[in-house]
Amino acid sequence: LELHLAQGHALPFIADDLFINYDDRRAQAGLQALAQLSEQTQVIFLCHHDHLLPAARAVFGAGLNVVQL
Protein backbone atom coordinates (compact mmCIF):
# COMPACT_ATOMS: atom_id res chain seq x y z
CA LEU A 1 0.00 0.00 0.00
CA GLU A 2 2.83 2.38 0.85
CA LEU A 3 4.47 1.67 -2.52
CA HIS A 4 1.21 2.37 -4.34
CA LEU A 5 0.70 5.63 -2.47
CA ALA A 6 4.23 6.73 -3.36
CA GLN A 7 3.75 5.95 -7.05
CA GLY A 8 0.18 6.87 -7.86
CA HIS A 9 -2.89 8.77 -6.88
CA ALA A 10 -3.99 8.29 -3.32
CA LEU A 11 -7.16 6.22 -3.28
CA PRO A 12 -9.18 5.71 -0.10
CA PHE A 13 -8.28 2.69 2.00
CA ILE A 14 -11.48 0.86 2.93
CA ALA A 15 -11.32 -1.76 5.66
CA ASP A 16 -14.13 -3.94 6.97
CA ASP A 17 -13.81 -5.38 10.49
CA LEU A 18 -10.03 -5.68 10.41
CA PHE A 19 -9.78 -6.27 14.15
CA ILE A 20 -12.58 -8.79 14.65
CA ASN A 21 -10.24 -11.35 16.25
CA TYR A 22 -7.95 -8.87 18.05
CA ASP A 23 -7.83 -8.25 21.77
CA ASP A 24 -8.09 -4.61 22.92
CA ARG A 25 -4.32 -4.03 22.96
CA ARG A 26 -3.82 -5.30 19.43
CA ALA A 27 -6.88 -3.41 18.18
CA GLN A 28 -5.43 -0.19 19.62
CA ALA A 29 -2.13 -0.87 17.81
CA GLY A 30 -4.06 -1.52 14.59
CA LEU A 31 -5.97 1.72 14.97
CA GLN A 32 -2.68 3.56 15.46
CA ALA A 33 -1.43 2.03 12.20
CA LEU A 34 -4.60 3.27 10.47
CA ALA A 35 -4.02 6.72 11.96
CA GLN A 36 -0.54 6.80 10.43
CA LEU A 37 -1.98 5.66 7.11
CA SER A 38 -4.64 8.39 7.31
CA GLU A 39 -1.85 10.97 7.05
CA GLN A 40 -1.30 9.78 3.46
CA THR A 41 -4.78 8.84 2.29
CA GLN A 42 -8.39 8.68 3.43
CA VAL A 43 -9.15 5.71 5.67
CA ILE A 44 -12.67 4.33 5.88
CA PHE A 45 -13.03 1.74 8.62
CA LEU A 46 -16.27 -0.25 8.87
CA CYS A 47 -17.01 -2.02 12.13
CA HIS A 48 -19.97 -3.20 14.17
CA HIS A 49 -18.06 -3.52 17.46
CA ASP A 50 -19.08 -0.65 19.74
CA HIS A 51 -16.30 -1.45 22.20
CA LEU A 52 -13.72 -0.18 19.65
CA LEU A 53 -15.22 3.31 19.54
CA PRO A 54 -13.46 4.66 22.67
CA ALA A 55 -10.13 3.33 21.40
CA ALA A 56 -10.71 4.91 17.98
CA ARG A 57 -11.58 8.23 19.63
CA ALA A 58 -8.42 8.02 21.77
CA VAL A 59 -6.23 7.39 18.71
CA PHE A 60 -7.84 9.75 16.18
CA GLY A 61 -9.02 12.49 18.51
CA ALA A 62 -11.49 15.14 17.45
CA GLY A 63 -10.84 14.48 13.76
CA LEU A 64 -12.63 11.13 13.93
CA ASN A 65 -15.87 11.11 11.96
CA VAL A 66 -18.26 8.40 13.19
CA VAL A 67 -21.39 7.42 11.29
CA GLN A 68 -23.63 5.03 13.18
CA LEU A 69 -26.38 3.22 11.33
Buried (B, 14 or more C-beta within 10 A) or exposed (E): EEEEBEEEEEEEBEBEEBBEEBEEEEBBEBBBEBBEBBEEBEBEBEBEEEEBEEBBEEBBEEEBEEEEE
